Amino acid sequence: MKKVVIWLSLVLLILLLVGFGVFYFRQEQSYRQHVPQNITSLIRVSTDGLLKSIVWNAITNPTYYIKINKQKKEKRTQALHTGLKIPANLFFYTLNDKPKSTYFTSLFIDDSSIFRQFTRRILDINDYEVYDQDKNIHWARSKDGKVNLAYLRDRLAISYSATSDNTLEVLTNILYQRNTKKVKESSLFNRLNNKKEHIIYVSDSSTLIADFNAGEVNLHGLIRSSMLVGKKKLRPKKFAENSLIKLWLAADITPFIKANKRFFNRHHLPADTLLRYYGSYLDFEWKNREINQRDTIITYDYNDDFERVEKRSIREERVPEIYLALEASPHLANYIPKQVYYKFQSGTTADRLYFGTGTSFSNDHAANLSEHFFYLFMDAEKLVDNKQFPWLKKYAAGMKSLTMKG
């Protein structure tokens, strides 16, 4: 019996050493990926770390994983057949001569036919074209132009942009490793090296870290931006304890408005008017209750004498109790839409504008000073259960709550 225990211990030790060796080798191999020399931000996704967390969660919470039916298993297995070699770490990056919303990465192809099937299924890409300037490169774009792909034998380069953008020339340089260096030689890499978290974003001014553990997502980091200048101390609004969403922002956002004039104008909020009348504070509260909202519906009909007659009817519906307060001149009230999904009432004081589905406007402040110019709390679990917004389940299912501070 004693010999059996010793042999089992040796086998377990050997397996652990082999596993550690494979893990170490995969890590070092992933650090050899080449990135352009002019990257401005870098994201590392630890695929091995995520896999280990999933395995550990499966061991500690087996009932959750056993519930997955056979059909879902088949769909997931099909989706996982990518034809790509997935490294221990995925690296995504932006470039200084491309928009900040355009990200690049590169991978190795294991099976090109399976890879083509995968992109056909996921991105609806049916055919790849031969690049005119280099017959060895095949490339394709998604229908919306946001995803660009190019591959050279067993090497793949990808870009994703928030808007349609042709990045074929950049992808070609990545494939041929022109003006590139190993990712571990990048100055940004030093900022994320030796960190164990699952996802890390670094740039010259910011660091964001995300970690997944037992159904929870832990986010923390530091963001520096010239788009807003926050107040150092303030007394924010006193929110109800059980409100579903609580938010305040106490900052000068003039640079942000100037940089996004087109966005504000497109959403019927004149940027020049905001710059003239908006102050430096807003708060938002979505309370954990509903109220009755009544609307008069006017229709027209004809009587027996063929005269047009106005008919009025009252429509009543239950809506969430939502409030928004702005530090602003009362003049701004004339430019803000009063009907956005729900009908909003408004109120004013000397330096505040109030909007809400109800009329219980409050200017009560917290007793203690806050050092946070930005705060957001969201009770995702209760919001998902809200029958008026079934689409929230798509984005927040499984999330309990979210808290952010700045």
Phi, psi and chi 1 to 4 in degrees:
 res  aa     phi    psi   chi1   chi2   chi3   chi4
   1 MET       -  -41.2 -175.3   64.7 -177.5      -
   2 LYS   -62.3  -40.7 -170.7  175.2 -179.7 -179.3
   3 LYS   -64.8  -36.5  -71.6 -176.4  177.7  179.2
   4 VAL   -62.8  -43.6  172.7      -      -      -
   5 VAL   -62.6  -41.9  172.7      -      -      -
   6 ILE   -64.2  -44.2  -67.4  172.5      -      -
   7 TRP   -64.7  -41.2  -84.4  107.5      -      -
   8 LEU   -62.9  -39.6  -75.5  173.7      -      -
   9 SER   -64.0  -41.7  -60.2      -      -      -
  10 LEU   -64.8  -42.0  -75.2  172.0      -      -
  11 VAL   -61.9  -45.4  170.2      -      -      -
  12 LEU   -62.1  -40.5  -73.6  173.4      -      -
  13 LEU   -64.4  -43.1  179.7   60.4      -      -
  14 ILE   -63.4  -42.7  -68.5  170.4      -      -
  15 LEU   -62.6  -40.0  -71.2  174.0      -      -
  16 LEU   -64.9  -42.4  -75.8  172.1      -      -
  17 LEU   -64.8  -41.3  -69.8  172.3      -      -
  18 VAL   -64.3  -44.7  170.6      -      -      -
  19 GLY   -61.2  -42.9      -      -      -      -
  20 PHE   -64.1  -39.9  177.5   79.7      -      -
  21 GLY   -64.3  -43.7      -      -      -      -
  22 VAL   -63.4  -44.0  170.3      -      -      -
  23 PHE   -61.3  -45.1  175.6   76.2      -      -
  24 TYR   -64.0  -42.3  179.3   80.1      -      -
  25 PHE   -63.2  -43.4  174.0   75.8      -      -
  26 ARG   -64.1  -38.4  -79.5  176.4   50.9   80.7
  27 GLN   -62.0  -50.2  -68.1  -70.7  -41.7      -
  28 GLU   -63.7  -36.7  -70.7  -59.9  -47.9      -
  29 GLN   -65.6  -38.4 -165.7  175.7   41.1      -
  30 SER   -67.5  -27.6   70.7      -      -      -
  31 TYR   -74.3   -8.7  -62.7  152.9      -      -
  32 ARG   -86.8   -3.9  -64.3  173.4 -172.7  168.3
  33 GLN   -58.4  137.8  175.6 -178.3  -30.9      -
  34 HIS   -89.5  140.6  -81.5 -117.6      -      -
  35 VAL  -129.9  152.9  -60.9      -      -      -
  36 PRO   -59.6  154.9  -25.3   35.3      -      -
  37 GLN   -73.9  -18.1  -65.3 -177.2   11.4      -
  38 ASN  -103.7   34.2   60.7  -22.5      -      -
  39 ILE   -72.0  145.3   63.9  172.9      -      -
  40 THR  -112.1  -16.7   54.8      -      -      -
  41 SER  -151.4  157.8   69.2      -      -      -
  42 LEU  -141.7  132.1 -177.0   64.8      -      -
  43 ILE  -118.0  129.1  -60.9  174.6      -      -
  44 ARG  -112.5  125.6 -170.6 -153.5   69.1 -168.6
  45 VAL  -110.7  115.4  179.1      -      -      -
  46 SER   -83.6   94.3  174.6      -      -      -
  47 THR   -68.0  -39.3   52.7      -      -      -
  48 ASP   -64.8  -39.6  -82.4    8.8      -      -
  49 GLY   -64.1  -41.2      -      -      -      -
  50 LEU   -64.6  -41.0  -75.3  166.9      -      -
  51 LEU   -63.3  -42.8 -178.6   61.4      -      -
  52 LYS   -62.0  -39.9  -74.4 -166.5  -65.1 -177.3
  53 SER   -65.7  -39.9  -65.7      -      -      -
  54 ILE   -64.2  -43.9  -68.5  171.0      -      -
  55 VAL   -61.7  -44.4  170.9      -      -      -
  56 TRP   -64.6  -40.2  179.5 -111.2      -      -
  57 ASN   -64.9  -35.9  -73.4  -23.4      -      -
  58 ALA   -65.8  -35.3      -      -      -      -
  59 ILE   -71.5  -41.3  -66.7  171.5      -      -
  60 THR   -84.8  -20.2   54.5      -      -      -
  61 ASN  -131.8   64.3  -58.0  -76.2      -      -
  62 PRO   -65.2  -32.3   23.7  -33.7      -      -
  63 THR   -63.0  -35.1   54.0      -      -      -
  64 TYR   -63.5  -41.6  174.9   80.1      -      -
  65 TYR   -79.9  -25.7  -69.8   87.1      -      -
  66 ILE   -69.6  -27.1  -69.2  172.7      -      -
  67 LYS   -67.8  -17.6  -71.9 -179.8 -178.5  178.0
  68 ILE   -65.6  122.3  -59.4  173.3      -      -
  69 ASN   -78.8  171.8   58.9   43.5      -      -
  70 LYS   -64.5  -37.9 -176.6  179.2  179.7 -179.4
  71 GLN   -62.1  -43.7 -175.0  178.6    3.0      -
  72 LYS   -65.3  -36.0  -71.6 -175.8  177.9  179.6
  73 LYS   -62.5  -42.9  -75.5 -177.7  179.4  178.5
  74 GLU   -64.1  -41.5  -70.5  174.7   -7.6      -
  75 LYS   -63.9  -41.5  -74.4 -176.3  178.6 -180.0
  76 ARG   -69.3  -38.4 -173.1  166.3   59.9 -106.8
  77 THR   -63.3  -41.0  -58.1      -      -      -
  78 GLN   -62.6  -41.9 -173.9 -175.2   32.9      -
  79 ALA   -67.0  -28.5      -      -      -      -
  80 LEU   -78.2  -15.4  -74.4  173.5      -      -
  81 HIS   -78.2   87.6  -72.4  164.1      -      -
  82 THR   -98.2  -20.1   63.4      -      -      -
  83 GLY    76.1   11.6      -      -      -      -
  84 LEU  -111.3  154.4  -61.5  170.5      -      -
  85 LYS   -90.7  112.7  -64.8  178.8 -179.3  178.5
  86 ILE   -89.1  116.8  -54.3  -59.4      -      -
  87 PRO   -78.6  174.7   30.4  -34.8      -      -
  88 ALA   -65.6  -29.4      -      -      -      -
  89 ASN  -136.3  134.1  -64.1  -73.2      -      -
  90 LEU   -99.4  137.8  -69.3  170.4      -      -
  91 PHE  -120.3  127.9  -67.3   97.1      -      -
  92 PHE  -119.0  147.5  -57.7   87.2      -      -
  93 TYR  -152.4  159.3   43.1   86.8      -      -
  94 THR  -112.2  161.7   56.0      -      -      -
  95 LEU  -121.5  151.0  -55.0  176.6      -      -
  96 ASN   -72.7  -15.4   63.5    2.0      -      -
  97 ASP  -106.2   15.9   54.8   -7.3      -      -
  98 LYS  -130.3  158.9  -77.3  -67.9  179.2 -179.6
  99 PRO   -56.6  150.2  -24.4   33.8      -      -
 100 LYS   -64.6  -18.6  -66.8 -179.5 -179.7  179.1
 101 SER   -91.0    6.0   58.5      -      -      -
 102 THR  -105.3  119.4  -59.3      -      -      -
 103 TYR  -114.0  147.3  -76.8   85.3      -      -
 104 PHE  -124.6  155.3  -62.7   84.7      -      -
 105 THR  -159.6  169.5 -169.2      -      -      -
 106 SER  -141.6  150.2   59.9      -      -      -
 107 LEU  -144.4  168.9  -68.1  161.6      -      -
 108 PHE  -101.8  142.0  -77.0   97.8      -      -
 109 ILE   -93.5  130.7  -63.0  175.0      -      -
 110 ASP   -92.7  -40.0 -172.1   42.4      -      -
 111 ASP  -144.9  108.9 -171.2  -47.1      -      -
 112 SER   -65.9  -33.4   59.5      -      -      -
 113 SER   -68.5  -42.1   61.9      -      -      -
 114 ILE   -67.0  -37.6  -66.2  177.5      -      -
 115 PHE   -62.0  -42.5  167.6   69.8      -      -
 116 ARG   -63.7  -39.1  -78.5  175.7  175.3 -108.2
 117 GLN   -63.4  -39.9  -68.1  173.3   17.4      -
 118 PHE   -63.5  -47.8  172.6   73.3      -      -
 119 THR   -68.0  -30.3   55.3      -      -      -
 120 ARG   -66.3  -39.1 -174.9 -178.2  -57.6  117.7
 121 ARG   -75.7  -40.0 -172.8  170.0   65.2 -111.2
 122 ILE   -89.2  -42.4  -59.1  -59.8      -      -
 123 LEU  -108.6   -0.1  -61.8  173.8      -      -
 124 ASP    58.8   38.9 -162.9   22.3      -      -
 125 ILE   -98.3  114.6  -66.8  175.2      -      -
 126 ASN   -93.5  -33.6  -66.5  -42.1      -      -
 127 ASP  -135.8  146.6  -64.0  -57.2      -      -
 128 TYR  -107.5  140.0  -76.7   78.0      -      -
 129 GLU   -97.7  155.3  -61.3 -179.1   34.2      -
 130 VAL   -88.6  129.5  176.3      -      -      -
 131 TYR   -68.0  128.4 -172.9   28.9      -      -
 132 ASP   -58.5  -38.9  -67.7  -22.2      -      -
 133 GLN   -85.9   -7.5  -60.9  180.0   28.4      -
 134 ASP  -156.9  105.4 -170.0  -34.6      -      -
 135 LYS   -69.0  -10.3  -58.2  -57.9 -178.6 -176.7
 136 ASN   -83.5  -13.0  -66.2  -44.5      -      -
 137 ILE  -102.7  130.5  -69.2  179.7      -      -
 138 HIS  -109.3  140.3  -64.8   76.4      -      -
 139 TRP  -143.6  161.4   68.8  -82.0      -      -
 140 ALA  -159.1  160.9      -      -      -      -
 141 ARG  -130.6  149.4  -58.7  178.7   72.0 -169.4
 142 SER   -69.6  164.0   59.9      -      -      -
 143 LYS   -61.5  -33.5  -73.4 -174.2  175.7 -179.7
 144 ASP   -85.5   -2.4   58.7    8.4      -      -
 145 GLY    77.1    4.9      -      -      -      -
 146 LYS   -82.4  -29.6  -64.9 -179.7  178.4 -179.6
 147 VAL  -108.6  126.3  178.9      -      -      -
 148 ASN  -118.1  134.6  -73.3 -106.8      -      -
 149 LEU  -127.2  142.2  -54.6  168.0      -      -
 150 ALA  -148.0  137.1      -      -      -      -
 151 TYR  -137.4  149.7   71.2   87.7      -      -
 152 LEU  -129.6  105.2  172.9   68.0      -      -
 153 ARG    54.7 -104.3  -67.4 -177.3  -71.2  -84.6
 154 ASP  -107.8   13.9   64.2  -18.4      -      -
 155 ARG  -115.9  134.4 -167.2 -171.3  -59.3  -88.8
 156 LEU  -122.7  138.3  168.2   71.3      -      -
 157 ALA  -123.5  137.9      -      -      -      -
 158 ILE  -131.9  146.0  -50.5  170.8      -      -
 159 SER  -133.3  146.9   73.4      -      -      -
 160 TYR  -131.5  131.8  172.2   81.1      -      -
 161 SER  -129.3  148.0  179.9      -      -      -
 162 ALA   -66.3  -24.1      -      -      -      -
 163 THR  -125.6  165.1   57.9      -      -      -
 164 SER   -62.4  127.5  178.7      -      -      -
 165 ASP  -151.4  129.3 -171.5   13.4      -      -
 166 ASN   -88.5  112.3 -169.7  -22.9      -      -
 167 THR  -117.5   20.5   59.3      -      -      -
 168 LEU   -58.2  -39.8 -176.5   54.8      -      -
 169 GLU   -63.8  -41.7 -175.3  178.0  -11.5      -
 170 VAL   -65.7  -43.2  177.9      -      -      -
 171 LEU   -60.9  -37.8  -62.5  178.5      -      -
 172 THR   -63.6  -43.8  -58.6      -      -      -
 173 ASN   -62.2  -37.4  -70.3  -26.3      -      -
 174 ILE   -65.9  -42.3  -67.5  172.8      -      -
 175 LEU   -63.0  -39.2  -69.8  174.0      -      -
 176 TYR   -89.9    3.0  -80.6  109.4      -      -
 177 GLN    54.9   45.3  -62.9 -178.3   -2.1      -
 178 ARG   -85.6  131.5  -62.6  179.8 -176.1  134.1
 179 ASN    53.4   45.5  -61.0  -43.6      -      -
 180 THR  -123.2  172.1   65.0      -      -      -
 181 LYS  -152.5  164.5   56.6 -174.9  174.1 -176.3
 182 LYS   -63.3  142.8  -67.7  178.5 -179.1  177.8
 183 VAL   -59.6  -33.6   66.9      -      -      -
 184 LYS   -70.7  -12.2   65.2  179.0 -178.7 -179.9
 185 GLU   -91.1   -3.4  -63.5  170.9   -4.1      -
 186 SER   -78.1  143.5  165.9      -      -      -
 187 SER   -65.2  -31.3   58.9      -      -      -
 188 LEU   -68.4  -30.5  -69.1  174.9      -      -
 189 PHE   -62.1  -35.2  178.7   81.8      -      -
 190 ASN   -60.1  -25.5  -64.3  -30.8      -      -
 191 ARG   -77.0  -21.8  -57.6 -113.1  -49.2  -86.5
 192 LEU  -113.8   -6.8   54.6   76.6      -      -
 193 ASN   -64.4  145.0 -166.9   23.6      -      -
 194 ASN    70.9    4.7  -62.3  -37.8      -      -
 195 LYS   -89.3  138.3  -67.7 -174.3 -177.3  -63.8
 196 LYS   -96.8   -7.1  -54.5  -60.3 -178.4 -176.6
 197 GLU   -64.1  159.9  -71.4   83.7    1.0      -
 198 HIS   -72.5  -42.4  -65.2  129.7      -      -
 199 ILE  -131.5  129.9  -59.2  175.5      -      -
 200 ILE  -133.8  131.5  -56.6  173.9      -      -
 201 TYR  -116.3  130.8  164.7   90.1      -      -
 202 VAL  -135.0  143.5  -67.1      -      -      -
 203 SER  -141.4 -176.3   67.0      -      -      -
 204 ASP   -60.8  -28.9  -71.8  -21.4      -      -
 205 SER  -116.1  -11.0   58.6      -      -      -
 206 SER  -138.5  155.4  -56.3      -      -      -
 207 THR  -140.3  128.6  -58.7      -      -      -
 208 LEU  -129.4  136.5  -72.4  173.8      -      -
 209 ILE  -130.2  134.1  -64.3  172.9      -      -
 210 ALA  -127.3  134.4      -      -      -      -
 211 ASP  -133.5  135.3 -148.4   23.4      -      -
 212 PHE  -108.2  128.2  -58.8   84.4      -      -
 213 ASN  -154.1  116.8 -175.5   29.0      -      -
 214 ALA    50.2   49.2      -      -      -      -
 215 GLY    81.0    5.2      -      -      -      -
 216 GLU  -117.4  148.1  -66.9 -177.2   -9.9      -
 217 VAL  -116.1  118.0 -178.7      -      -      -
 218 ASN  -102.8  119.3  -61.5  -46.3      -      -
 219 LEU  -114.8  134.9  -63.9  168.4      -      -
 220 HIS  -157.1  161.3   62.0  -82.0      -      -
 221 GLY   164.4 -169.8      -      -      -      -
 222 LEU  -136.6  124.2  175.8   65.3      -      -
 223 ILE  -120.4  123.7  -58.9  175.6      -      -
 224 ARG  -111.9  130.4  -68.2 -171.6  177.5   94.6
 225 SER  -146.7  142.3  173.9      -      -      -
 226 SER   -86.5    0.5   59.2      -      -      -
 227 MET   -75.9  -19.0  -70.4  -69.2  102.5      -
 228 LEU  -152.2  152.1   50.9   85.5      -      -
 229 VAL  -124.4  110.0 -178.9      -      -      -
 230 GLY   -81.8  151.9      -      -      -      -
 231 LYS   -73.8  145.9  -68.3 -176.8  178.2  179.6
 232 LYS   -77.1  -39.1  -67.7 -176.3  177.7  179.3
 233 LYS  -143.1  145.6  -70.3 -174.5  178.7 -179.1
 234 LEU  -162.0  165.4   73.5  150.6      -      -
 235 ARG  -108.4  101.5  -79.0 -166.8  172.6   85.7
 236 PRO   -75.7  178.4   28.5  -34.4      -      -
 237 LYS   -62.1  147.6  176.7 -179.3  177.2  178.9
 238 LYS   -88.6  107.9 -176.2  178.9 -179.7 -179.3
 239 PHE   -88.3  157.3  -63.2  101.2      -      -
 240 ALA   -67.6  142.8      -      -      -      -
 241 GLU   -59.5  -38.0  -75.3  -68.1  -30.5      -
 242 ASN  -100.0   17.6   63.7  -18.0      -      -
 243 SER   -63.3  146.9  -72.0      -      -      -
 244 LEU   -77.8  -36.2  -57.0 -177.4      -      -
 245 ILE  -134.0  131.8  -63.5  179.6      -      -
 246 LYS  -130.3  129.1  -48.8  171.5 -167.5  178.5
 247 LEU  -147.9  139.8  176.7  146.1      -      -
 248 TRP  -141.7  150.7   77.4   68.9      -      -
 249 LEU  -140.2  114.5  174.1   64.7      -      -
 250 ALA  -115.9   91.6      -      -      -      -
 251 ALA  -160.9  153.2      -      -      -      -
 252 ASP   -80.8  111.6  176.7    7.9      -      -
 253 ILE  -107.2   20.7   60.3  172.0      -      -
 254 THR   -54.2  -48.1  -60.6      -      -      -
 255 PRO   -60.7  -35.7  -22.7   34.4      -      -
 256 PHE   -66.7  -43.6  177.4   78.2      -      -
 257 ILE   -63.6  -44.1  -63.6  173.8      -      -
 258 LYS   -62.0  -37.3  -72.3 -179.1  177.0  178.8
 259 ALA   -77.4  -14.9      -      -      -      -
 260 ASN  -127.9   37.6  -64.8  -83.8      -      -
 261 LYS   -57.7  -41.4  -79.6 -171.5  173.0 -175.9
 262 ARG   -61.6  -40.4 -173.0  176.8  -62.0  177.3
 263 PHE   -62.2  -48.8  169.9   83.7      -      -
 264 PHE   -65.4  -42.0  -73.8  103.1      -      -
 265 ASN   -64.1  -37.6  -67.6  -26.8      -      -
 266 ARG   -66.0  -26.9 -170.6  168.1   62.4 -115.1
 267 HIS  -102.2   26.9  -70.3   81.2      -      -
 268 HIS    61.7   32.1  -48.6  -68.7      -      -
 269 LEU  -123.6   91.0  -68.9  168.6      -      -
 270 PRO   -54.5  119.8  -22.8   32.8      -      -
 271 ALA   -60.3  -42.9      -      -      -      -
 272 ASP   -63.5  -34.3  -69.4  -24.0      -      -
 273 THR   -69.2  -41.6  -57.0      -      -      -
 274 LEU   -60.6  -43.6  -74.6  172.5      -      -
 275 LEU   -62.3  -33.0  -69.5  169.0      -      -
 276 ARG   -79.2  -37.6 -172.6  179.6  -56.7  120.4
 277 TYR  -113.0  -20.9  -65.0  127.0      -      -
 278 TYR   -78.2  141.3  178.7   69.5      -      -
 279 GLY   -90.5 -125.2      -      -      -      -
 280 SER  -141.4   29.6   57.1      -      -      -
 281 TYR  -151.5  141.3  176.2   83.3      -      -
 282 LEU  -149.6  152.1   68.0   83.5      -      -
 283 ASP  -140.2  154.9   59.7   54.2      -      -
 284 PHE  -139.3  137.9  175.5   84.1      -      -
 285 GLU  -141.2  129.3 -177.7  172.7   19.8      -
 286 TRP  -112.7  107.0 -177.5  -29.1      -      -
 287 LYS   -79.4  159.1  -66.3 -163.5  170.8 -176.2
 288 ASN   -87.3   52.9 -171.8   24.4      -      -
 289 ARG  -163.3  164.1   63.2 -171.9  179.9 -159.3
 290 GLU  -115.0  157.1  -65.1 -179.6  -16.5      -
 291 ILE  -130.8  162.5   57.1  175.3      -      -
 292 ASN   -84.4  134.6  -72.8  -34.5      -      -
 293 GLN  -125.1  127.7 -157.0  171.3   73.1      -
 294 ARG  -112.1  137.9  -57.4  179.5   67.6  175.2
 295 ASP  -129.4  143.6  -96.3  -24.2      -      -
 296 THR   -94.7  121.2  -59.0      -      -      -
 297 ILE  -100.3  122.7  -51.5  -61.0      -      -
 298 ILE  -106.9  124.3  -60.0  175.5      -      -
 299 THR  -128.8  169.4   58.1      -      -      -
 300 TYR  -129.6  144.2  -65.2   90.6      -      -
 301 ASP  -142.7  176.3 -157.2   -7.7      -      -
 302 TYR  -117.6  137.0  -68.7   90.9      -      -
 303 ASN   -84.9 -172.3   59.9   18.4      -      -
 304 ASP   -64.7  -22.5  -65.1  -22.3      -      -
 305 ASP   -93.2   13.0  -63.0  -36.7      -      -
 306 PHE    60.8   31.5  -63.7   99.4      -      -
 307 GLU   -96.5  138.9  -64.2  173.4  -31.4      -
 308 ARG   -72.6  128.1 -163.4 -178.9 -174.9 -160.3
 309 VAL  -124.9  132.2  178.9      -      -      -
 310 GLU   -81.2  136.6 -179.9 -175.9  -76.5      -
 311 LYS  -123.0  133.8  -71.3 -172.4  174.7 -177.5
 312 ARG  -116.6  137.0  -68.6  172.9  176.0  -99.6
 313 SER  -137.2  151.3   58.9      -      -      -
 314 ILE  -100.5  125.2  -57.1  -62.0      -      -
 315 ARG  -108.5  128.4 -176.9 -177.4   67.3 -178.0
 316 GLU  -121.7  134.7 -172.9  171.4  -60.6      -
 317 GLU  -145.0  156.4   62.4  176.9  -22.2      -
 318 ARG   -89.2  129.7  -60.8  -75.1  -70.6  173.5
 319 VAL  -133.2  156.1  -58.2      -      -      -
 320 PRO   -65.0  149.6   -5.7   12.9      -      -
 321 GLU   -89.5  109.7 -170.6  172.3    8.5      -
 322 ILE  -127.1  138.9  -61.7  171.6      -      -
 323 TYR  -135.4  141.1  -66.1  101.2      -      -
 324 LEU  -131.1  131.5  170.4   68.8      -      -
 325 ALA  -124.1  137.0      -      -      -      -
 326 LEU  -126.8  138.5  -55.1  170.9      -      -
 327 GLU   -81.6  107.4 -179.2 -175.5   83.3      -
 328 ALA  -164.8  163.0      -      -      -      -
 329 SER   -69.9  144.3  165.0      -      -      -
 330 PRO   -56.5  -23.1  -25.6   34.9      -      -
 331 HIS   -60.1  -28.0  -65.3   87.6      -      -
 332 LEU   -64.8  -25.9 -174.1   60.2      -      -
 333 ALA   -57.9  -29.5      -      -      -      -
 334 ASN   -72.3  -14.0  -61.1  -38.8      -      -
 335 TYR  -109.3   -4.6  -62.2   90.6      -      -
 336 ILE   -97.8  128.7  -65.8 -179.1      -      -
 337 PRO   -59.5  137.1  -20.6   31.4      -      -
 338 LYS   -94.9  -10.5  -55.0  -61.0 -170.0  -59.8
 339 GLN  -124.1   93.4 -175.7   78.3   33.7      -
 340 VAL  -125.8   95.2 -176.1      -      -      -
 341 TYR    68.4  -50.3 -160.0   82.8      -      -
 342 TYR  -117.7  163.3  -61.2  115.4      -      -
 343 LYS   -83.3  127.0 -176.9  179.4  178.3 -179.0
 344 PHE  -108.5  134.4  -78.8   79.8      -      -
 345 GLN   -87.3  162.2  -51.0  -65.2  -34.8      -
 346 SER  -137.3  157.8   62.5      -      -      -
 347 GLY  -152.7  160.2      -      -      -      -
 348 THR  -139.8  152.0   61.3      -      -      -
 349 THR  -128.9 -168.6   60.6      -      -      -
 350 ALA   -58.5  -39.3      -      -      -      -
 351 ASP  -132.5   19.0   64.5  -17.4      -      -
 352 ARG  -133.3  141.8  -75.3  -77.2 -165.3  -82.4
 353 LEU  -113.5  138.4  -67.8 -179.0      -      -
 354 TYR  -123.7  136.4  -59.8   96.7      -      -
 355 PHE  -134.1  143.2  -58.6   91.2      -      -
 356 GLY  -169.7  155.9      -      -      -      -
 357 THR   -71.4  -22.3   52.9      -      -      -
 358 GLY  -110.9 -167.7      -      -      -      -
 359 THR  -125.1   12.1   56.1      -      -      -
 360 SER   -85.1   63.2  -60.2      -      -      -
 361 PHE   -69.7  137.9  -55.9  122.8      -      -
 362 SER  -131.2  139.0  171.6      -      -      -
 363 ASN  -117.9   23.3 -163.2   27.8      -      -
 364 ASP   -71.5  136.6  -66.6  -20.6      -      -
 365 HIS  -110.8  155.4  -64.4  -80.3      -      -
 366 ALA   -64.0  150.7      -      -      -      -
 367 ALA   -70.1  -32.9      -      -      -      -
 368 ASN  -103.9  149.6  -61.1  -37.8      -      -
 369 LEU   -70.0  143.5  -76.3  169.7      -      -
 370 SER  -110.4  141.5  172.8      -      -      -
 371 GLU   -92.3    2.1  -65.0 -177.6   -7.8      -
 372 HIS  -101.9  120.8  -59.6  -70.6      -      -
 373 PHE   -79.2  -17.3   72.5   88.7      -      -
 374 PHE  -130.9  138.0  169.8   73.8      -      -
 375 TYR  -149.3  136.1  173.8   82.8      -      -
 376 LEU  -141.2  127.2  168.8   64.6      -      -
 377 PHE  -127.0  134.5  168.4   80.6      -      -
 378 MET  -134.4  123.0 -177.2  175.2   73.1      -
 379 ASP   -86.7   84.8 -170.7  -29.1      -      -
 380 ALA   -64.2  -34.9      -      -      -      -
 381 GLU   -60.8  -44.1 -157.4  166.1   29.0      -
 382 LYS   -76.4  -33.2  -69.9 -179.7 -179.5  176.6
 383 LEU   -65.0  -39.2  -79.5  170.8      -      -
 384 VAL   -63.2  -33.6  166.8      -      -      -
 385 ASP   -76.2   -9.1  -68.7  -23.4      -      -
 386 ASN   -69.7  117.7 -167.4  -53.4      -      -
 387 LYS   -69.7  -18.9  -64.7  179.5 -179.3  178.8
 388 GLN   -76.4  -16.4  -64.1 -165.9   34.7      -
 389 PHE  -129.0   67.4  -61.2   94.4      -      -
 390 PRO   -62.0  -24.8   22.6  -33.2      -      -
 391 TRP   -68.0  -16.5   51.1  -91.6      -      -
 392 LEU   -64.2  -27.6  -78.8  173.3      -      -
 393 LYS   -60.9  -30.2  -71.0 -174.7  178.3 -179.3
 394 LYS   -65.8  -32.4 -179.8  179.5  177.5 -179.4
 395 TYR  -104.5  -23.8  -58.9   99.0      -      -
 396 ALA  -124.6   10.2      -      -      -      -
 397 ALA   -61.9  133.2      -      -      -      -
 398 GLY    87.1  -13.3      -      -      -      -
 399 MET   -86.0  136.0 -175.5 -173.2  -63.2      -
 400 LYS   -90.6  -53.3  -68.3 -176.1  177.5 -179.9
 401 SER  -156.5  163.4   66.1      -      -      -
 402 LEU  -136.4  129.9  171.0   69.3      -      -
 403 THR  -130.6  129.7  -58.6      -      -      -
 404 MET  -133.1  141.2  -63.8  179.0   68.8      -
 405 LYS  -136.1  151.2  -60.6  176.1 -177.5  178.7
 406 GLY  -145.5      -      -      -      -      -
